[in-house]
Amino acid sequence: MACLLISIIVLHLLSLAMLLVATLEKSWWIWTDSEITDLWYNCFYDNATKTWLCAATTESDWLQSAQALMILAVVFSSISFLVFLAQLFTLSRGSLFYFTGLCQGFAGFTDFAACLIFTFHREEILSGSRDLSKGRFGYCFILAWLCVPLLLVSGILYVHLRKKQ
């Protein structure tokens, strides 16, 4: 039981860390090695100063939806972890972690929706003036997609997990 509990906690913390990196880091779309775009900023690498120069992205409804859904995914996953820790000490023996699993499932679905929005509406999000064929998805976008099954699987595991003494 202790091994299962530790593995579920590690899975949850791993998926939460990946979700935070995917939300906050600046690599959702890569134009070149010195120009990238994320949910929040368009960044250029300045060779003279050896720093990234970033400007806010052009706002669109699709971008704001993806931003809000990624933030919701982080919030749901964080709440899920805190509730799980509280339920470890307060639930009676034999009870299931339904609320924790439900929050984790919502985190997975909101992350999924944000990834779908960015995938299908990237032309509107990236302000269509540039040729998208000269760019590619970045590692944060891939991390966000990898979080979807991790969040959903951990949500299912929480629903089936029983508290034992």
N, CA and C atoms as an extended XYZ file, in Angstrom:
495
Properties=species:S:1:pos:R:3:atomname:S:1:resname:S:1:resid:I:1 pbc="F F F"
N         0.826       -1.193        0.000 N   MET     1
C         0.000        0.000        0.000 CA  MET     1
C         0.867        1.252        0.000 C   MET     1
N         1.947        1.249        0.767 N   ALA     2
C         2.825        2.413        0.830 CA  ALA     2
C         3.478        2.674       -0.526 C   ALA     2
N         3.838        1.610       -1.218 N   CYS     3
C         4.449        1.752       -2.543 CA  CYS     3
C         3.456        2.362       -3.534 C   CYS     3
N         2.212        1.926       -3.489 N   LEU     4
C         1.173        2.478       -4.356 CA  LEU     4
C         0.927        3.949       -4.036 C   LEU     4
N         0.861        4.272       -2.768 N   LEU     5
C         0.627        5.646       -2.347 CA  LEU     5
C         1.773        6.554       -2.799 C   LEU     5
N         2.983        6.107       -2.624 N   ILE     6
C         4.143        6.897       -3.039 CA  ILE     6
C         4.167        7.069       -4.557 C   ILE     6
N         3.847        6.015       -5.290 N   SER     7
C         3.861        6.122       -6.754 CA  SER     7
C         2.768        7.064       -7.263 C   SER     7
N         1.616        7.071       -6.625 N   ILE     8
C         0.545        7.990       -7.027 CA  ILE     8
C         0.941        9.425       -6.714 C   ILE     8
N         1.560        9.659       -5.576 N   ILE     9
C         2.016       11.005       -5.226 CA  ILE     9
C         3.091       11.473       -6.204 C   ILE     9
N         4.019       10.593       -6.544 N   VAL    10
C         5.075       10.951       -7.506 CA  VAL    10
C         4.464       11.250       -8.874 C   VAL    10
N         3.508       10.446       -9.312 N   LEU    11
C         2.834       10.688      -10.588 CA  LEU    11
C         2.131       12.039      -10.578 C   LEU    11
N         1.466       12.344       -9.475 N   HIS    12
C         0.750       13.614       -9.377 CA  HIS    12
C         1.729       14.794       -9.398 C   HIS    12
N         2.789       14.712       -8.622 N   LEU    13
C         3.765       15.803       -8.583 CA  LEU    13
C         4.490       15.961       -9.919 C   LEU    13
N         4.773       14.847      -10.582 N   LEU    14
C         5.404       14.895      -11.896 CA  LEU    14
C         4.494       15.577      -12.915 C   LEU    14
N         3.233       15.191      -12.923 N   SER    15
C         2.301       15.804      -13.880 CA  SER    15
C         2.069       17.276      -13.548 C   SER    15
N         2.036       17.631      -12.268 N   LEU    16
C         1.866       19.033      -11.882 CA  LEU    16
C         3.084       19.858      -12.291 C   LEU    16
N         4.277       19.322      -12.092 N   ALA    17
C         5.492       20.033      -12.503 CA  ALA    17
C         5.539       20.213      -14.012 C   ALA    17
N         5.197       19.169      -14.754 N   MET    18
C         5.175       19.269      -16.216 CA  MET    18
C         4.138       20.298      -16.673 C   MET    18
N         3.004       20.318      -16.007 N   LEU    19
C         1.945       21.269      -16.350 CA  LEU    19
C         2.387       22.703      -16.074 C   LEU    19
N         3.073       22.926      -14.963 N   LEU    20
C         3.589       24.260      -14.659 CA  LEU    20
C         4.623       24.709      -15.684 C   LEU    20
N         5.530       23.821      -16.053 N   VAL    21
C         6.539       24.157      -17.061 CA  VAL    21
C         5.860       24.459      -18.394 C   VAL    21
N         4.901       23.644      -18.781 N   ALA    22
C         4.206       23.856      -20.051 CA  ALA    22
C         3.450       25.184      -20.059 C   ALA    22
N         2.919       25.591      -18.924 N   THR    23
C         2.152       26.826      -18.853 CA  THR    23
C         3.052       28.061      -18.810 C   THR    23
N         4.137       27.992      -18.082 N   LEU    24
C         4.938       29.188      -17.823 CA  LEU    24
C         6.159       29.359      -18.719 C   LEU    24
N         6.682       28.301      -19.260 N   GLU    25
C         7.906       28.386      -20.054 CA  GLU    25
C         7.591       28.927      -21.444 C   GLU    25
N         8.593       29.413      -22.157 N   LYS    26
C         8.357       30.150      -23.402 CA  LYS    26
C         8.716       29.372      -24.662 C   LYS    26
N         8.043       28.268      -24.884 N   SER    27
C         8.363       27.516      -26.098 CA  SER    27
C         7.168       26.712      -26.612 C   SER    27
N         6.071       27.372      -26.936 N   TRP    28
C         4.930       26.671      -27.516 CA  TRP    28
C         5.064       26.610      -29.032 C   TRP    28
N         5.652       27.634      -29.635 N   TRP    29
C         5.861       27.652      -31.082 CA  TRP    29
C         7.253       28.214      -31.337 C   TRP    29
N         8.031       27.515      -32.162 N   ILE    30
C         9.400       27.928      -32.463 CA  ILE    30
C         9.475       28.327      -33.926 C   ILE    30
N         9.811       29.595      -34.177 N   TRP    31
C         9.973       30.076      -35.546 CA  TRP    31
C        11.367       29.737      -36.038 C   TRP    31
N        12.363       30.144      -35.279 N   THR    32
C        13.771       29.803      -35.539 CA  THR    32
C        14.397       29.542      -34.175 C   THR    32
N        15.686       29.235      -34.149 N   ASP    33
C        16.336       29.006      -32.862 CA  ASP    33
C        16.428       30.279      -32.021 C   ASP    33
N        16.246       31.425      -32.664 N   SER    34
C        16.342       32.682      -31.926 CA  SER    34
C        15.012       33.431      -31.835 C   SER    34
N        13.917       32.777      -32.206 N   GLU    35
C        12.599       33.413      -32.130 CA  GLU    35
C        11.546       32.386      -31.744 C   GLU    35
N        10.899       32.622      -30.604 N   ILE    36
C         9.905       31.677      -30.089 CA  ILE    36
C         8.667       32.423      -29.600 C   ILE    36
N         7.584       31.689      -29.491 N   THR    37
C         6.318       32.239      -29.015 CA  THR    37
C         5.715       31.256      -28.018 C   THR    37
N         5.103       31.804      -26.983 N   ASP    38
C         4.380       30.956      -26.040 CA  ASP    38
C         2.988       31.541      -25.816 C   ASP    38
N         2.356       31.136      -24.750 N   LEU    39
C         1.014       31.640      -24.465 CA  LEU    39
C         1.023       33.095      -24.002 C   LEU    39
N         2.177       33.587      -23.591 N   TRP    40
C         2.235       34.900      -22.977 CA  TRP    40
C         3.087       35.908      -23.750 C   TRP    40
N         4.182       35.438      -24.370 N   TYR    41
C         5.144       36.351      -24.980 CA  TYR    41
C         5.651       35.864      -26.335 C   TYR    41
N         6.093       36.834      -27.147 N   ASN    42
C         6.891       36.578      -28.348 CA  ASN    42
C         8.305       36.999      -27.984 C   ASN    42
N         9.257       36.102      -28.131 N   CYS    43
C        10.619       36.384      -27.686 CA  CYS    43
C        11.625       36.238      -28.821 C   CYS    43
N        12.623       37.130      -28.806 N   PHE    44
C        13.737       37.110      -29.751 CA  PHE    44
C        15.024       37.061      -28.954 C   PHE    44
N        15.978       36.291      -29.440 N   TYR    45
C        17.279       36.222      -28.778 CA  TYR    45
C        18.191       37.280      -29.375 C   TYR    45
N        18.693       38.172      -28.526 N   ASP    46
C        19.589       39.233      -28.957 CA  ASP    46
C        21.028       38.770      -28.767 C   ASP    46
N        21.733       38.558      -29.878 N   ASN    47
C        23.113       38.081      -29.811 CA  ASN    47
C        24.057       39.095      -29.177 C   ASN    47
N        23.769       40.375      -29.336 N   ALA    48
C        24.658       41.401      -28.791 CA  ALA    48
C        24.673       41.367      -27.264 C   ALA    48
N        23.481       41.256      -26.662 N   THR    49
C        23.411       41.243      -25.191 CA  THR    49
C        23.301       39.835      -24.618 C   THR    49
N        23.140       38.859      -25.492 N   LYS    50
C        22.993       37.451      -25.075 CA  LYS    50
C        21.813       37.252      -24.118 C   LYS    50
N        20.686       37.921      -24.407 N   THR    51
C        19.481       37.794      -23.598 CA  THR    51
C        18.268       37.646      -24.510 C   THR    51
N        17.174       37.173      -23.928 N   TRP    52
C        15.910       37.088      -24.642 CA  TRP    52
C        15.154       38.395      -24.448 C   TRP    52
N        14.689       38.973      -25.533 N   LEU    53
C        13.854       40.162      -25.497 CA  LEU    53
C        12.428       39.730      -25.800 C   LEU    53
N        11.528       39.984      -24.873 N   CYS    54
C        10.158       39.486      -25.016 CA  CYS    54
C         9.155       40.630      -25.023 C   CYS    54
N         8.129       40.452      -25.822 N   ALA    55
C         7.006       41.378      -25.877 CA  ALA    55
C         5.725       40.570      -25.725 C   ALA    55
N         4.703       41.189      -25.186 N   ALA    56
C         3.429       40.499      -24.985 CA  ALA    56
C         2.855       40.048      -26.323 C   ALA    56
N         2.208       38.900      -26.309 N   THR    57
C         1.601       38.385      -27.535 CA  THR    57
C         0.374       39.210      -27.901 C   THR    57
N         0.020       39.167      -29.168 N   THR    58
C        -1.187       39.832      -29.627 CA  THR    58
C        -2.386       39.057      -29.100 C   THR    58
N        -3.262       39.759      -28.438 N   GLU    59
C        -4.417       39.105      -27.814 CA  GLU    59
C        -5.443       38.671      -28.862 C   GLU    59
N        -5.953       37.484      -28.676 N   SER    60
C        -7.079       36.992      -29.471 CA  SER    60
C        -7.957       36.161      -28.541 C   SER    60
N        -9.168       35.936      -28.958 N   ASP    61
C       -10.083       35.152      -28.123 CA  ASP    61
C        -9.568       33.733      -27.918 C   ASP    61
N        -8.990       33.151      -28.959 N   TRP    62
C        -8.493       31.780      -28.854 CA  TRP    62
C        -7.291       31.706      -27.921 C   TRP    62
N        -6.427       32.701      -27.999 N   LEU    63
C        -5.270       32.728      -27.108 CA  LEU    63
C        -5.710       32.877      -25.657 C   LEU    63
N        -6.648       33.761      -25.401 N   GLN    64
C        -7.132       33.943      -24.036 CA  GLN    64
C        -7.814       32.681      -23.521 C   GLN    64
N        -8.486       31.964      -24.398 N   SER    65
C        -9.101       30.699      -23.986 CA  SER    65
C        -8.045       29.674      -23.613 C   SER    65
N        -6.995       29.565      -24.419 N   ALA    66
C        -5.919       28.614      -24.116 CA  ALA    66
C        -5.212       29.001      -22.822 C   ALA    66
N        -4.964       30.290      -22.615 N   GLN    67
C        -4.333       30.749      -21.384 CA  GLN    67
C        -5.186       30.398      -20.167 C   GLN    67
N        -6.466       30.715      -20.250 N   ALA    68
C        -7.364       30.454      -19.120 CA  ALA    68
C        -7.469       28.962      -18.821 C   ALA    68
N        -7.547       28.155      -19.850 N   LEU    69
C        -7.665       26.709      -19.633 CA  LEU    69
C        -6.392       26.115      -19.040 C   LEU    69
N        -5.235       26.601      -19.456 N   MET    70
C        -3.987       26.102      -18.863 CA  MET    70
C        -3.869       26.515      -17.399 C   MET    70
N        -4.281       27.733      -17.083 N   ILE    71
C        -4.264       28.170      -15.685 CA  ILE    71
C        -5.246       27.342      -14.876 C   ILE    71
N        -6.417       27.085      -15.431 N   LEU    72
C        -7.395       26.237      -14.731 CA  LEU    72
C        -6.854       24.829      -14.497 C   LEU    72
N        -6.134       24.297      -15.461 N   ALA    73
C        -5.550       22.967      -15.291 CA  ALA    73
C        -4.566       22.953      -14.129 C   ALA    73
N        -3.731       23.982      -14.033 N   VAL    74
C        -2.780       24.074      -12.918 CA  VAL    74
C        -3.526       24.210      -11.592 C   VAL    74
N        -4.562       25.037      -11.566 N   VAL    75
C        -5.334       25.239      -10.338 CA  VAL    75
C        -6.034       23.948       -9.917 C   VAL    75
N        -6.697       23.268      -10.858 N   PHE    76
C        -7.378       22.019      -10.527 CA  PHE    76
C        -6.394       20.962      -10.021 C   PHE    76
N        -5.247       20.856      -10.656 N   SER    77
C        -4.269       19.858      -10.233 CA  SER    77
C        -3.697       20.196       -8.862 C   SER    77
N        -3.465       21.467       -8.592 N   SER    78
C        -2.964       21.882       -7.282 CA  SER    78
C        -4.000       21.625       -6.192 C   SER    78
N        -5.242       21.991       -6.468 N   ILE    79
C        -6.316       21.738       -5.511 CA  ILE    79
C        -6.449       20.240       -5.265 C   ILE    79
N        -6.355       19.468       -6.314 N   SER    80
C        -6.454       18.023       -6.192 CA  SER    80
C        -5.384       17.470       -5.256 C   SER    80
N        -4.152       17.961       -5.396 N   PHE    81
C        -3.071       17.475       -4.541 CA  PHE    81
C        -3.281       17.889       -3.086 C   PHE    81
N        -3.690       19.122       -2.869 N   LEU    82
C        -3.933       19.587       -1.496 CA  LEU    82
C        -5.098       18.843       -0.847 C   LEU    82
N        -6.150       18.612       -1.606 N   VAL    83
C        -7.303       17.869       -1.090 CA  VAL    83
C        -6.904       16.425       -0.784 C   VAL    83
N        -6.086       15.843       -1.638 N   PHE    84
C        -5.618       14.476       -1.400 CA  PHE    84
C        -4.846       14.385       -0.082 C   PHE    84
N        -3.950       15.338        0.143 N   LEU    85
C        -3.199       15.330        1.398 CA  LEU    85
C        -4.124       15.494        2.603 C   LEU    85
N        -5.123       16.365        2.471 N   ALA    86
C        -6.082       16.545        3.567 CA  ALA    86
C        -6.925       15.286        3.773 C   ALA    86
N        -7.329       14.644        2.678 N   GLN    87
C        -8.153       13.449        2.791 CA  GLN    87
C        -7.378       12.271        3.372 C   GLN    87
N        -6.079       12.251        3.205 N   LEU    88
C        -5.283       11.177        3.800 CA  LEU    88
C        -5.436       11.139        5.312 C   LEU    88
N        -5.635       12.305        5.908 N   PHE    89
C        -5.731       12.382        7.360 CA  PHE    89
C        -7.161       12.457        7.877 C   PHE    89
N        -8.119       12.810        7.023 N   THR    90
C        -9.481       13.013        7.510 CA  THR    90
C       -10.487       11.953        7.064 C   THR    90
N       -10.239       11.266        5.963 N   LEU    91
C       -11.201       10.266        5.486 CA  LEU    91
C       -11.242        9.065        6.419 C   LEU    91
N       -12.413        8.496        6.517 N   SER    92
C       -12.530        7.276        7.317 CA  SER    92
C       -11.984        6.094        6.528 C   SER    92
N       -11.681        5.052        7.221 N   ARG    93
C       -11.101        3.861        6.609 CA  ARG    93
C       -12.066        3.258        5.571 C   ARG    93
N       -11.540        2.912        4.402 N   GLY    94
C       -12.345        2.321        3.343 CA  GLY    94
C       -12.965        3.324        2.395 C   GLY    94
N       -12.821        4.619        2.664 N   SER    95
C       -13.395        5.650        1.796 CA  SER    95
C       -12.570        5.818        0.524 C   SER    95
N       -13.232        6.312       -0.493 N   LEU    96
C       -12.576        6.558       -1.784 CA  LEU    96
C       -12.267        8.048       -1.939 C   LEU    96
N       -11.300        8.355       -2.767 N   PHE    97
C       -10.855        9.726       -2.996 CA  PHE    97
C       -11.569       10.305       -4.225 C   PHE    97
N       -12.899       10.393       -4.156 N   TYR    98
C       -13.671       10.849       -5.304 CA  TYR    98
C       -13.371       12.292       -5.689 C   TYR    98
N       -13.363       13.190       -4.715 N   PHE    99
C       -13.173       14.605       -5.021 CA  PHE    99
C       -11.787       14.858       -5.611 C   PHE    99
N       -10.793       14.177       -5.083 N   THR   100
C        -9.430       14.309       -5.615 CA  THR   100
C        -9.375       13.842       -7.067 C   THR   100
N        -9.974       12.707       -7.343 N   GLY   101
C        -9.993       12.190       -8.709 CA  GLY   101
C       -10.770       13.082       -9.656 C   GLY   101
N       -11.870       13.660       -9.167 N   LEU   102
C       -12.678       14.561       -9.988 CA  LEU   102
C       -11.890       15.822      -10.346 C   LEU   102
N       -11.200       16.406       -9.377 N   CYS   103
C       -10.378       17.591       -9.649 CA  CYS   103
C        -9.253       17.267      -10.627 C   CYS   103
N        -8.627       16.130      -10.454 N   GLN   104
C        -7.530       15.737      -11.346 CA  GLN   104
C        -8.065       15.466      -12.761 C   GLN   104
N        -9.236       14.875      -12.846 N   GLY   105
C        -9.863       14.662      -14.157 CA  GLY   105
C       -10.194       15.978      -14.840 C   GLY   105
N       -10.717       16.954      -14.082 N   PHE   106
C       -10.979       18.280      -14.645 CA  PHE   106
C        -9.693       18.934      -15.135 C   PHE   106
N        -8.606       18.743      -14.399 N   ALA   107
C        -7.311       19.288      -14.829 CA  ALA   107
C        -6.909       18.683      -16.175 C   ALA   107
N        -7.111       17.386      -16.318 N   GLY   108
C        -6.784       16.724      -17.579 CA  GLY   108
C        -7.632       17.229      -18.739 C   GLY   108
N        -8.922       17.409      -18.493 N   PHE   109
C        -9.802       17.866      -19.568 CA  PHE   109
C        -9.552       19.326      -19.943 C   PHE   109
N        -9.242       20.180      -18.972 N   THR   110
C        -8.948       21.575      -19.315 CA  THR   110
C        -7.617       21.689      -20.059 C   THR   110
N        -6.637       20.878      -19.680 N   ASP   111
C        -5.367       20.842      -20.414 CA  ASP   111
C        -5.599       20.347      -21.841 C   ASP   111
N        -6.412       19.327      -21.984 N   PHE   112
C        -6.751       18.786      -23.302 CA  PHE   112
C        -7.412       19.850      -24.172 C   PHE   112
N        -8.342       20.593      -23.598 N   ALA   113
C        -9.038       21.636      -24.358 CA  ALA   113
C        -8.074       22.744      -24.783 C   ALA   113
N        -7.156       23.139      -23.901 N   ALA   114
C        -6.183       24.177      -24.246 CA  ALA   114
C        -5.263       23.713      -25.378 C   ALA   114
N        -4.833       22.466      -25.311 N   CYS   115
C        -3.969       21.918      -26.372 CA  CYS   115
C        -4.712       21.853      -27.701 C   CYS   115
N        -5.972       21.439      -27.660 N   LEU   116
C        -6.764       21.390      -28.897 CA  LEU   116
C        -6.956       22.776      -29.491 C   LEU   116
N        -7.234       23.758      -28.647 N   ILE   117
C        -7.414       25.131      -29.139 CA  ILE   117
C        -6.149       25.618      -29.811 C   ILE   117
N        -4.991       25.402      -29.159 N   PHE   118
C        -3.739       25.866      -29.759 CA  PHE   118
C        -3.429       25.107      -31.038 C   PHE   118
N        -3.750       23.829      -31.078 N   THR   119
C        -3.475       23.029      -32.273 CA  THR   119
C        -4.300       23.495      -33.468 C   THR   119
N        -5.592       23.657      -33.267 N   PHE   120
C        -6.472       23.944      -34.395 CA  PHE   120
C        -6.609       25.432      -34.718 C   PHE   120
N        -6.247       26.307      -33.796 N   HIS   121
C        -6.403       27.745      -34.021 CA  HIS   121
C        -5.078       28.492      -33.918 C   HIS   121
N        -3.988       27.809      -34.207 N   ARG   122
C        -2.679       28.458      -34.087 CA  ARG   122
C        -2.502       29.588      -35.083 C   ARG   122
N        -3.181       29.528      -36.227 N   GLU   123
C        -3.074       30.627      -37.192 CA  GLU   123
C        -3.629       31.919      -36.608 C   GLU   123
N        -4.788       31.848      -35.952 N   GLU   124
C        -5.358       33.034      -35.322 CA  GLU   124
C        -4.547       33.456      -34.103 C   GLU   124
N        -4.048       32.491      -33.349 N   ILE   125
C        -3.291       32.790      -32.134 CA  ILE   125
C        -1.953       33.432      -32.472 C   ILE   125
N        -1.302       32.935      -33.503 N   LEU   126
C         0.033       33.435      -33.859 CA  LEU   126
C        -0.025       34.610      -34.829 C   LEU   126
N        -1.181       35.190      -34.994 N   SER   127
C        -1.373       36.402      -35.804 CA  SER   127
C        -0.898       36.235      -37.233 C   SER   127
N        -1.560       35.422      -37.983 N   GLY   128
C        -1.339       35.011      -39.347 CA  GLY   128
C        -0.432       35.778      -40.292 C   GLY   128
N         0.296       36.806      -39.882 N   SER   129
C         1.146       37.543      -40.821 CA  SER   129
C         2.363       36.743      -41.270 C   SER   129
N         2.702       35.711      -40.552 N   ARG   130
C         3.879       34.910      -40.885 CA  ARG   130
C         3.461       33.552      -41.413 C   ARG   130
N         4.385       32.927      -42.105 N   ASP   131
C         4.155       31.611      -42.679 CA  ASP   131
C         4.384       30.546      -41.610 C   ASP   131
N         3.323       29.839      -41.227 N   LEU   132
C         3.424       28.834      -40.167 CA  LEU   132
C         4.253       27.620      -40.585 C   LEU   132
N         4.444       27.426      -41.885 N   SER   133
C         5.240       26.277      -42.321 CA  SER   133
C         6.719       26.456      -41.976 C   SER   133
N         7.118       27.673      -41.622 N   LYS   134
C         8.509       27.924      -41.235 CA  LYS   134
C         8.722       27.763      -39.738 C   LYS   134
N         7.704       27.345      -39.023 N   GLY   135
C         7.807       27.141      -37.585 CA  GLY   135
C         7.406       25.731      -37.210 C   GLY   135
N         7.545       25.431      -35.932 N   ARG   136
C         7.168       24.104      -35.428 CA  ARG   136
C         6.727       24.237      -33.971 C   ARG   136
N         6.050       23.210      -33.493 N   PHE   137
C         5.632       23.202      -32.103 CA  PHE   137
C         6.849       23.054      -31.198 C   PHE   137
N         6.806       23.722      -30.053 N   GLY   138
C         7.908       23.670      -29.110 CA  GLY   138
C         7.708       22.609      -28.046 C   GLY   138
N         8.708       22.477      -27.186 N   TYR   139
C         8.660       21.417      -26.187 CA  TYR   139
C         7.574       21.647      -25.136 C   TYR   139
N         7.203       22.889      -24.859 N   CYS   140
C         6.146       23.137      -23.873 CA  CYS   140
C         4.789       22.661      -24.383 C   CYS   140
N         4.564       22.823      -25.659 N   PHE   141
C         3.334       22.315      -26.267 CA  PHE   141
C         3.286       20.791      -26.154 C   PHE   141
N         4.417       20.148      -26.414 N   ILE   142
C         4.496       18.688      -26.312 CA  ILE   142
C         4.306       18.247      -24.860 C   ILE   142
N         4.905       18.990      -23.921 N   LEU   143
C         4.706       18.683      -22.491 CA  LEU   143
C         3.238       18.795      -22.097 C   LEU   143
N         2.578       19.819      -22.619 N   ALA   144
C         1.148       19.988      -22.306 CA  ALA   144
C         0.343       18.787      -22.804 C   ALA   144
N         0.673       18.293      -24.005 N   TRP   145
C        -0.016       17.102      -24.518 CA  TRP   145
C         0.322       15.863      -23.696 C   TRP   145
N         1.559       15.746      -23.235 N   LEU   146
C         1.941       14.595      -22.411 CA  LEU   146
C         1.251       14.615      -21.048 C   LEU   146
N         0.914       15.798      -20.569 N   CYS   147
C         0.225       15.916      -19.279 CA  CYS   147
C        -1.205       15.381      -19.335 C   CYS   147
N        -1.823       15.455      -20.499 N   VAL   148
C        -3.227       15.031      -20.612 CA  VAL   148
C        -3.421       13.591      -20.141 C   VAL   148
N        -2.728       12.595      -20.704 N   PRO   149
C        -2.958       11.225      -20.212 CA  PRO   149
C        -2.486       11.028      -18.776 C   PRO   149
N        -1.418       11.712      -18.373 N   LEU   150
C        -0.952       11.569      -16.985 CA  LEU   150
C        -1.990       12.075      -15.996 C   LEU   150
N        -2.594       13.212      -16.300 N   LEU   151
C        -3.616       13.761      -15.418 CA  LEU   151
C        -4.860       12.879      -15.380 C   LEU   151
N        -5.286       12.394      -16.537 N   LEU   152
C        -6.481       11.552      -16.575 CA  LEU   152
C        -6.252       10.200      -15.890 C   LEU   152
N        -5.077        9.609      -16.096 N   VAL   153
C        -4.773        8.327      -15.446 CA  VAL   153
C        -4.686        8.498      -13.937 C   VAL   153
N        -4.037        9.570      -13.490 N   SER   154
C        -3.959        9.764      -12.037 CA  SER   154
C        -5.333       10.065      -11.451 C   SER   154
N        -6.189       10.757      -12.203 N   GLY   155
C        -7.556       10.977      -11.735 CA  GLY   155
C        -8.318        9.675      -11.580 C   GLY   155
N        -8.156        8.764      -12.530 N   ILE   156
C        -8.803        7.451      -12.442 CA  ILE   156
C        -8.237        6.651      -11.272 C   ILE   156
N        -6.929        6.725      -11.067 N   LEU   157
C        -6.317        6.019       -9.941 CA  LEU   157
C        -6.840        6.535       -8.603 C   LEU   157
N        -7.019        7.847       -8.497 N   TYR   158
C        -7.551        8.413       -7.252 CA  TYR   158
C        -8.974        7.916       -6.979 C   TYR   158
N        -9.777        7.823       -8.036 N   VAL   159
C       -11.167        7.377       -7.846 CA  VAL   159
C       -11.213        5.930       -7.341 C   VAL   159
N       -10.267        5.102       -7.761 N   HIS   160
C       -10.256        3.698       -7.353 CA  HIS   160
C        -9.445        3.430       -6.096 C   HIS   160
N        -8.740        4.417       -5.611 N   LEU   161
C        -7.899        4.258       -4.430 CA  LEU   161
C        -8.747        4.302       -3.166 C   LEU   161
N        -8.576        3.319       -2.310 N   ARG   162
C        -9.275        3.268       -1.019 CA  ARG   162
C        -8.306        3.575        0.090 C   ARG   162
N        -8.791        4.300        1.098 N   LYS   163
C        -7.939        4.596        2.235 CA  LYS   163
C        -7.892        3.372        3.148 C   LYS   163
N        -6.687        2.961        3.453 N   LYS   164
C        -6.481        1.855        4.388 CA  LYS   164
C        -5.677        2.375        5.556 C   LYS   164
N        -5.795        1.744        6.669 N   GLN   165
C        -5.100        2.210        7.864 CA  GLN   165
C        -3.766        1.571        7.995 C   GLN   165
